[in-house]
Amino acid sequence: MTADTKREIERKYETGPDIRLPRLKGAAGIAETADRGVTELDAVYYDTADLRLAAAGITLRRRTGGEDAGWHLKLPVAPDVRDEVRAPLGDGVPEPLAALVRARTRGAELAPVVRLLSARDVRHLLDAQGTLLAELSTDTVRAQLLDGTPGRAEWTEVEVELADGGDLAVLDAVEKRLRKAGLRPAASASKLARALADTGRQAPPKRKKTGDTAGDHVLSYLRAHVDALLAADAAVRRDLPDSVHKMRVATRRLRSALRSYRKVLDRAATDPVAEELKWLGGELGVDRDQEVLTERLTARIDALPGTLVLGPVRGRLRVWATAGRAGARGRTLAVLDTDRYLALLDALDALLTDPPLRPAAGKPAAKVLPRAVLKEYERLAARVDRALALPPGEERDLALHAARKAAKRTRYAAEAAAPALGKPAKRLARRVKSVQKVLGDHQDSVVARATLRDLAIKAYAAGETAFTWGLLYGQEQASAAERERELGEVWAAASAGKLRRL
């Protein structure tokens, strides 16, 4: 079974019996309003018993009636923007859609929770050439709970959905006229959210930072990146650009915070979670590292004069990249369906629900967080100094890689503390980021050289010239040497004078 995706940009408005839709002609190029008639829609929404999807702003429905009957999974992207993933009608939740919310459900049953019957009166907003700019619909909705609890609701709302590739100015112009006519932006982001609110069956609200203690700030940071991890899960499964990188970064930030702020959270409880985050980051790294290396080598080849590209260089790189990418992606998707990964998500939830706070967690953030950040900075300084003292070679490469890891931890610790400490923490994070960038490019060169050597050996064994691969190897060697020289300058600038008090 296949699924397709549509980017949906729409705004919803509350209306009443005495409110009439205004004239929209002339607003942002609207030349005509075409009546498309009334359609009867019957939608059954699915969720877990504790409404995990609704709590995350996700809706999953099976709808009949209208031109797009089928299963629809709507994933939030930004305010007023959602990706609607569709699958054909069937009796059970389609596996492609169930997989996209597996990080949320984790084995919990997806069952019917709400049924919505809607009479949709549709109008197309067209320009002078008859091109669709947006669709305006007036929906008269009747909602009924299906989870065994009594509850019904009725309301009327107006939706304005932008046409594919449309200009947001159309939505702005229409909204201006609707507001003037007495309509107001809907308080609920979706019909499901409205139905749950009106029947008293609301999803659990998201937890928010409630104070200025060290524990408040660290937990707020952890919650933000657990949310980022869960959002990235669906994006990775959909193979969206940069999704693996975002998921890996969320994993690293969580692990770094658990390690940096051991004075706030009891390491007896957090160290096992941090170890599992290390495992997940490593698994994700297989896919991400393959992607980064492919881009780097492709750029190197493209920058060479044609006279220096000898033999089937691009073809061999393409075969290597395709084989590696297929294997890496398959491995990543397999990891996301393991019990171990789902257990990690459960452990993160448990940690946030009942955090293992230490006495320092109750102290002011301004007193506790700086110590953790400065400790990471001191570790970074020691590792950079050691690496710069070593002669060029494998031992220095390893030391520089260790310094890179320390730079990431220092940067992440400073960024986590920034909401509490303000500009000094932000300044430190920026300074360390410049060091991390140099060290990261150096490590990429180390990895690239190992791959180029392997490609050269395979080319030679196949009777091809290895000239271009050797040339690229030399370029990477020179690049690494340049990064090592640059590091001394960047580190001197980043650590000049006394570190300002956090």
Secondary structure, DSSP 8 states (H G I E B T S, - for coil): ---EEEEEEEEEEE--TT------TTSTT--EEEEEEEEEEEEEEEE-TT-HHHHTT-EEEEEESSTT-EEEEEEEEETTEEEEEEE---SS--HHHHHHTHHHHTT---EEEEEEEEEEEEEEEE-TT--EEEEEEEEEEEEEE-SSS--EEEEEEEEEEE-TT--HHHHHHHHHHHHHTT-EE-SSSSHHHHHHHHTT-----------SBHHHHHHHHHHHHHHHHHHHHHHHHTT-TTHHHHHHHHHHHHHHHHHHTTTTB-HHHHHHHHHHHHHHHHHHHHHHHHHHHHHHHHHHHHHS-GGG--SSHHHHHHHHHHHHHHHHHHHHHHHHTSHHHHHHHHHHHHHHHS--B-GGGGSBHHHHHHHHHHHHHHHHHHHHHHHHHS-SSHHHHHHHHHHHHHHHHHHHHHHHHHHHH-HHHHHHHHHHHHHHHHHHHHHHHHHHHHHHHHHHHHHHHTT---HHHHHHHHHHHHHHHHHHHHHHHHHHHHT-SS----
